[in-house]
Amino acid sequence: MELLSGTVLTRDGFIDGYVVIDGGVIVEVSEGRCPGTPVAEGLITAAPVNSHSHCADGGLKVPPGMSLEELVAPPDGLKHRYLDSVPDFELGQSMRRFSELSLNGGYGAFIDFREGGERGCRILRESVPDAVILGRPTSKKYDPDEAESILEASDGIGLPSISDIDACYAESIADDVRRARKMLGIHVSERVREDIDAVLSLDPAFVVHMVESADRDLLKCAEAEVPVVVCARSNAFFGSVPPIKRMIDAGVDVAIGTDNAMLCEPDVRKEASAFLKVLTAQGGDPEAVWRPMLEAGRNILYPAKDIHIRKGAEADVTVFPYSGSMSVRSVLESTDRILRLRRR
Ligand SMILES: [Zn+2]
């Protein structure tokens, strides 16, 4: 049996209390004093989901001053040339390293936009069996056989952007994903504003970035109940700032992702701190960081489940230490070790 003590994030919000775990299952969630010696103290939450990553490119050293296009635009950006040139075992090593860093950084699952077609999906599945994989077709024209083989090896498809592929191609892929009952994600308006109507008509589970978006684009996402994944550190590398406060004001469910491994390590506190900095500079309420940091990603991945700590759930738990009283700052500024209890 393991005891955790501190502030527990439940469906009803934060409570001061403790959690008892037995055999990998949460057997008790109670308010009040912890009845024994806890293995960890802090903010106890169901493990946050990293809602957007590219886990294979951690080995690429990025020359400073590169533009978004030079670095990541398919098919000739530096990243894609790198991924094509690196042997399978080396990519697998980078993926496993990313997974380890993610666990140490407090994350549970990560939703990976996996480049490299069926090959990329296969290497990731072999290297990190529980990764959430959204594969990406590599053929220039829509190829139903390729889509099928990617969907067999993945949990869905993660598209670059509607500026990178033609509309019919994107629609065919979206149909295939729907038929396979899998997940579709897509980058939108990262560098230039794109047509949100065309994107939402694909029925994505979520969209990523929306940096260059008008308020009415954000309202449409909120109305369609399509969450937006913000990657503040990645955007900062390219000199752009996501409109986080406008997203929240529009009623968007905002989640957080760490994007390219070559730019940002997967660390909940570092990514949420960058998010918080942007949010507060835009006049937003610091408390608004909790949902994007802890809950929204789980809501994308486990929409039909209770996304919080509860009795009877598998112990997929993270404990973020803090000193003094629990607050956004005391949690994010702590440098003490994060405890991750993994599912068995
Ligand atoms: Zn991305």
Boltz pocket constraint, residues with backbone or C-beta under 6 A from the ligand:
constraints:
  - pocket:
      binder: B
      contacts: [[A, 52], [A, 53], [A, 54], [A, 113], [A, 187], [A, 208], [A, 259], [A, 260]]
      max_distance: 6.0
